[in-house]
Amino acid sequence: MSDNLRGSLLMIFAMLGFGIEDAFFKAATGTGGITAGMATLQFGLLAMVLYAVYAKAQGVPVWTTAYLKAGLMIRTGFEIVGRLFFALSLAYTPLSTTSAILQAAPLVVMLGAVFVLGERIGPRRWAAMAVGFVGVLLIVRPSPSGIEANAIFALLGMVGFAGRDLATRTAPATVHAAQLGVLGFAVVSLAGVVILCFEPGMPALPAPGAALLICGTAVSGVLGYTAMTYAMRTGEVGVIAPFRYSRLIVALILAYTLFGERPDAMTLSGAALIVGAGIFSLLRDRRAGAKPDSALHRLS
């Protein structure tokens, strides 16, 4: 098996893990047995413990002073925003809509790379970005009265993840992937605390069924994150990265079979435009001989 094939299969497995993670989380918060804040907190703590065990198994310290460096602090701030609003979107917005809007993150990363990092892109990729953002508009459908509040959760979550991916470029190279996992899921826990502060009433322990679903969320999330890390270090990034869009296919299947969602033609058209624009941009990046650490390739 070639490195490219192995990396592509790992990326598909990673997106399957993330899709299942999202479905577990939505199922848990939809039962009424756990609030979005408590679900996010439990998910973050469980996944952080799993990554801490993994870090110890790799002989890597769980804590490093690099967490306090400016680059990682900025990354952490963006991840808090992404995790907070993505959790709210999963809880209150259709899974298909949330997952479709999330696919626009690489396009926002590319836009940020131009204005923040000074990277240059050609007119074709500018056109691809425009097409992708049209796809987002088809999904959120702004009207004179504004955008539906729940769709704003997904948009803000996507922007937070895009900012995190941009900030990852400034992360110290000495930080091990396991340490990034510990930090990332510590941020999830913090996002849960923030959500809890705005939820009515006193925090309550989750019902057993909901708690079990969140355990599934943590395990599938850690497996997905780990598989993605190995995928991006195996083979050519330009070949492997487009397979990240398989997450949307997984989400649409799970949304249809588990939650009875039936995305309409405009939502599906918007999702197709976003995915098409993202894949085109990645392939153009590869043909242009971009370096593997290009900002566009810092994928969530």
C-alpha positions in Angstrom: 0.0 0.0 0.0 1.4 3.4 -1.0 1.8 6.2 1.5 -0.8 8.3 -0.4 -3.4 5.5 -0.3 -2.6 4.8 3.4 -2.9 8.6 4.2 -6.1 8.9 2.3 -7.7 5.9 4.1 -6.6 7.4 7.4 -8.2 10.7 6.5 -11.5 9.0 5.6 -11.3 7.1 8.9 -10.7 10.4 10.7 -13.7 12.1 9.1 -15.8 9.0 10.0 -14.7 9.5 13.6 -15.5 13.2 13.6 -18.9 12.5 12.0 -19.8 9.9 14.6 -18.5 12.3 17.3 -20.9 15.0 16.1 -23.8 12.5 15.9 -23.2 11.2 19.5 -23.1 14.8 20.8 -26.3 15.8 19.0 -28.0 12.6 20.2 -26.9 13.3 23.8 -28.1 16.9 23.9 -31.3 16.0 22.1 -32.4 13.6 24.7 -33.0 16.2 27.4 -30.7 14.2 29.7 -27.8 16.7 29.4 -27.4 20.4 28.5 -25.1 21.6 25.8 -22.7 23.1 28.5 -22.5 20.0 30.6 -22.1 17.8 27.4 -19.2 20.0 26.2 -17.6 19.9 29.6 -17.8 16.1 30.0 -16.7 15.6 26.4 -13.6 17.8 26.9 -12.6 16.3 30.2 -12.9 12.7 29.0 -11.0 13.4 25.8 -8.3 15.3 27.6 -7.8 12.4 30.0 -7.5 10.0 27.1 -4.9 12.2 25.4 -3.0 12.6 28.6 -2.7 8.8 28.9 -1.6 8.8 25.2 1.0 11.5 25.9 2.4 9.5 28.9 2.5 6.3 26.7 4.6 8.3 24.2 6.9 9.5 26.9 5.8 13.1 26.4 5.0 15.4 29.4 1.4 16.4 29.6 2.3 20.0 30.6 4.7 22.2 28.7 5.5 25.9 29.2 5.1 26.2 25.4 1.3 26.3 26.1 1.9 29.8 27.4 3.7 31.1 24.3 2.0 33.8 22.3 1.3 31.6 19.2 -0.4 28.8 21.2 -2.3 31.4 23.3 -3.8 32.9 20.2 -4.6 29.4 18.9 -6.3 28.6 22.2 -8.4 31.7 22.0 -9.7 30.9 18.6 -10.3 27.3 19.5 -12.4 28.4 22.5 -14.6 30.4 20.1 -14.8 27.5 17.6 -15.6 24.8 20.2 -18.1 26.9 22.1 -20.2 27.9 19.0 -19.8 24.5 17.3 -21.2 22.8 20.4 -24.1 25.2 20.4 -24.7 24.6 16.7 -24.6 20.8 17.1 -27.2 21.1 19.9 -29.6 23.5 18.3 -29.0 23.3 14.5 -29.6 20.4 12.1 -26.4 18.3 11.8 -26.4 18.6 8.0 -26.4 22.4 8.2 -23.7 22.6 10.8 -21.4 20.1 9.0 -22.0 21.9 5.6 -21.0 25.3 7.0 -18.0 23.8 8.7 -16.6 22.8 5.3 -16.0 26.5 4.5 -13.3 26.7 7.1 -10.4 26.0 4.7 -11.7 28.8 2.4 -11.6 31.2 5.4 -8.1 29.9 6.3 -7.0 30.7 2.7 -8.5 34.2 3.0 -6.8 34.8 6.3 -3.5 33.6 4.8 -3.7 36.4 2.3 -4.5 39.2 4.7 -2.7 38.0 7.9 0.2 35.9 6.6 0.8 37.7 3.4 0.5 34.7 1.1 -0.4 35.2 -2.5 -3.1 33.3 -4.4 -4.2 33.5 -8.1 -7.4 34.7 -9.6 -8.8 31.1 -10.0 -8.6 30.5 -6.2 -10.1 33.9 -5.5 -13.0 32.8 -7.8 -13.2 29.5 -5.9 -13.4 31.3 -2.6 -16.3 33.4 -4.0 -18.1 30.3 -5.1 -17.6 28.7 -1.7 -19.0 31.8 0.1 -22.0 31.8 -2.2 -22.6 28.2 -1.1 -22.6 29.4 2.6 -25.2 32.1 1.7 -27.4 29.4 0.1 -27.3 27.5 3.4 -27.8 30.3 5.9 -30.1 32.3 3.5 -29.9 35.8 5.0 -33.0 37.9 4.7 -33.9 41.5 5.4 -34.8 40.4 8.9 -31.4 38.9 9.4 -29.9 35.4 9.7 -31.5 32.7 11.8 -29.8 32.7 15.2 -28.9 29.0 15.2 -27.1 29.4 11.8 -25.0 32.1 13.4 -23.7 29.5 15.9 -22.4 27.4 13.0 -20.8 30.4 11.3 -19.0 31.6 14.4 -17.8 28.1 15.1 -16.4 27.8 11.6 -14.6 31.2 11.9 -13.2 30.1 15.2 -11.8 26.9 13.8 -10.4 28.8 10.8 -8.6 31.2 13.1 -7.2 28.2 15.1 -5.9 26.6 11.9 -4.1 29.9 10.9 -2.7 30.3 14.4 -1.4 26.7 14.3 1.3 27.9 11.9 2.9 29.9 14.8 2.8 26.9 17.2 6.2 25.8 18.4 7.5 22.8 16.4 8.6 21.2 19.6 5.0 20.7 20.8 4.1 17.0 20.3 0.8 16.1 18.7 -0.3 14.5 21.9 0.3 17.7 23.8 -1.7 19.7 21.2 -4.5 17.1 21.8 -4.4 17.7 25.6 -4.5 21.4 25.1 -7.2 21.2 22.5 -9.6 19.2 24.7 -8.7 21.3 27.7 -10.1 24.2 25.6 -13.3 22.1 25.0 -13.7 21.8 28.7 -13.3 25.5 29.2 -15.9 26.2 26.4 -18.3 23.9 28.3 -17.8 26.0 31.5 -18.5 29.2 29.5 -21.7 27.7 28.1 -22.8 26.5 31.6 -22.5 30.0 32.9 -25.2 31.2 30.5 -27.6 28.2 30.9 -30.6 28.7 33.2 -30.7 27.0 36.6 -28.0 25.1 38.5 -25.8 22.6 36.6 -27.1 19.1 36.9 -25.4 15.7 36.5 -26.4 14.1 33.1 -28.8 11.2 32.9 -26.9 7.8 32.5 -27.9 7.4 28.8 -26.8 10.9 27.9 -23.5 10.4 29.8 -22.9 7.2 27.9 -23.4 9.0 24.6 -20.9 11.7 25.6 -18.4 8.9 26.4 -18.9 7.7 22.8 -18.3 11.3 21.7 -15.0 11.5 23.5 -13.7 8.1 22.2 -14.7 8.8 18.6 -13.3 12.3 18.7 -9.9 11.2 20.0 -9.8 8.4 17.4 -10.7 10.9 14.7 -8.1 13.5 15.8 -5.4 10.9 16.1 -6.1 9.4 12.7 -6.1 12.9 11.1 -2.7 13.6 12.6 -1.2 10.5 11.2 -3.0 11.1 7.8 -1.5 14.5 7.4 2.0 13.1 8.1 1.7 10.3 5.6 2.1 10.8 1.9 1.4 14.0 0.0 -0.8 16.6 1.7 -2.2 17.7 -1.6 -3.5 14.2 -2.3 -4.8 13.5 1.2 -6.3 16.8 2.3 -9.3 16.7 -0.1 -10.6 13.6 1.6 -11.5 15.8 4.6 -14.7 16.6 2.8 -15.8 13.0 3.3 -16.9 14.3 6.7 -19.9 16.0 5.0 -21.0 12.8 3.4 -20.8 11.0 6.7 -22.8 13.8 8.4 -25.5 13.8 5.7 -25.9 10.0 6.0 -26.1 10.1 9.8 -28.4 13.1 9.8 -30.8 11.3 7.4 -30.7 7.9 9.1 -30.5 8.9 12.8 -32.2 12.3 13.0 -34.6 12.2 10.1 -33.2 15.3 8.6 -34.1 16.0 5.0 -31.8 18.8 3.7 -33.6 20.8 0.9 -32.2 21.5 -2.5 -30.7 24.9 -1.6 -28.8 23.3 1.4 -27.5 20.5 -0.7 -26.5 22.9 -3.6 -24.7 25.2 -1.1 -22.8 22.2 0.4 -21.8 21.1 -3.1 -20.5 24.6 -4.0 -18.5 24.7 -0.7 -17.0 21.3 -1.2 -16.3 21.8 -4.9 -14.5 25.1 -4.2 -12.5 23.6 -1.4 -11.3 20.7 -3.4 -10.5 22.9 -6.4 -8.4 25.2 -4.2 -6.5 22.2 -2.7 -5.8 20.8 -6.1 -4.7 24.2 -7.5 -2.4 24.5 -4.4 -0.9 21.1 -5.2 -0.3 21.8 -8.9 1.3 25.1 -8.0 3.8 23.2 -5.9 2.8 24.8 -2.6 4.7 23.8 0.5 3.1 21.2 2.7 2.8 23.6 5.5 0.7 26.1 3.5 -2.0 27.7 5.7 -4.7 26.1 3.5 -3.5 22.7 4.7 -3.8 23.3 8.4 -7.1 21.4 8.6 -9.4 20.9 11.5 
